[in-house]
Amino acid sequence: MTVHAPKLLTPEEFASLIEIAITSPTPVVPAPHLAKLMSLGYVIVTSKGPLVTGDGLIRITESE
């Protein structure tokens, strides 16, 4: 079982997470943001481009 705890993102990084969620497979986000989102498990990169994971979607909904 995964325990979900909010991980700190800057407002810009959070905006990048949302950008990936709504414009995948061709989002335009800074490379450092993508790297951090991947390291936190919020985004994975597939052959079709970056995709928001279940944890990433939970992070988005926790912030609403």
C-alpha positions as a Markdown table, in Angstrom:
| # | Residue | x | y | z |
|---|---|---|---|---|
| 1 | Met | 0.0 | 0.0 | 0.0 |
| 2 | Thr | 1.3 | 3.4 | -0.9 |
| 3 | Val | 1.0 | 6.2 | 1.6 |
| 4 | His | 0.4 | 9.5 | -0.1 |
| 5 | Ala | 2.0 | 12.6 | 1.4 |
| 6 | Pro | 2.1 | 15.9 | -0.4 |
| 7 | Lys | 5.6 | 16.5 | -1.7 |
| 8 | Leu | 6.7 | 20.1 | -2.1 |
| 9 | Leu | 6.6 | 21.5 | -5.6 |
| 10 | Thr | 7.1 | 25.1 | -6.5 |
| 11 | Pro | 4.1 | 26.7 | -8.2 |
| 12 | Glu | 6.0 | 26.5 | -11.5 |
| 13 | Glu | 6.7 | 22.8 | -11.1 |
| 14 | Phe | 3.1 | 22.1 | -10.1 |
| 15 | Ala | 2.0 | 24.0 | -13.3 |
| 16 | Ser | 4.3 | 21.7 | -15.3 |
| 17 | Leu | 2.6 | 18.7 | -13.8 |
| 18 | Ile | -0.8 | 20.0 | -14.9 |
| 19 | Glu | 0.6 | 20.9 | -18.3 |
| 20 | Ile | 1.8 | 17.3 | -18.7 |
| 21 | Ala | -1.6 | 16.0 | -17.6 |
| 22 | Ile | -3.6 | 18.1 | -20.1 |
| 23 | Thr | -1.3 | 18.3 | -23.1 |
| 24 | Ser | 0.4 | 14.9 | -23.2 |
| 25 | Pro | 2.0 | 13.6 | -25.4 |
| 26 | Thr | 3.6 | 16.9 | -26.4 |
| 27 | Pro | 3.8 | 19.1 | -23.3 |
| 28 | Val | 6.3 | 21.9 | -23.1 |
| 29 | Val | 7.9 | 21.9 | -19.7 |
| 30 | Pro | 11.4 | 22.8 | -18.5 |
| 31 | Ala | 13.8 | 19.8 | -18.3 |
| 32 | Pro | 14.5 | 20.4 | -14.6 |
| 33 | His | 10.8 | 20.3 | -13.8 |
| 34 | Leu | 10.4 | 17.1 | -15.8 |
| 35 | Ala | 13.3 | 15.5 | -14.0 |
| 36 | Lys | 12.0 | 16.4 | -10.5 |
| 37 | Leu | 8.5 | 15.2 | -11.4 |
| 38 | Met | 9.9 | 11.9 | -12.5 |
| 39 | Ser | 12.1 | 11.6 | -9.4 |
| 40 | Leu | 9.0 | 12.1 | -7.2 |
| 41 | Gly | 7.1 | 9.4 | -9.2 |
| 42 | Tyr | 4.5 | 11.9 | -10.5 |
| 43 | Val | 5.5 | 11.4 | -14.2 |
| 44 | Ile | 6.9 | 8.6 | -16.3 |
| 45 | Val | 8.3 | 8.9 | -19.8 |
| 46 | Thr | 7.0 | 6.4 | -22.3 |
| 47 | Ser | 7.5 | 5.9 | -26.0 |
| 48 | Lys | 4.5 | 8.2 | -26.4 |
| 49 | Gly | 5.9 | 10.9 | -24.2 |
| 50 | Pro | 5.6 | 11.9 | -20.6 |
| 51 | Leu | 2.5 | 10.7 | -18.7 |
| 52 | Val | 1.2 | 11.6 | -15.3 |
| 53 | Thr | 1.1 | 8.6 | -12.9 |
| 54 | Gly | -1.6 | 7.7 | -10.5 |
| 55 | Asp | 0.5 | 9.4 | -7.7 |
| 56 | Gly | 0.7 | 12.5 | -9.9 |
| 57 | Leu | -3.0 | 12.6 | -10.4 |
| 58 | Ile | -3.5 | 12.3 | -6.7 |
| 59 | Arg | -1.1 | 15.1 | -6.1 |
| 60 | Ile | -3.1 | 17.3 | -8.5 |
| 61 | Thr | -6.4 | 16.5 | -6.8 |
| 62 | Glu | -4.9 | 17.0 | -3.3 |
| 63 | Ser | -4.1 | 20.6 | -4.2 |
| 64 | Glu | -7.6 | 21.6 | -5.3 |
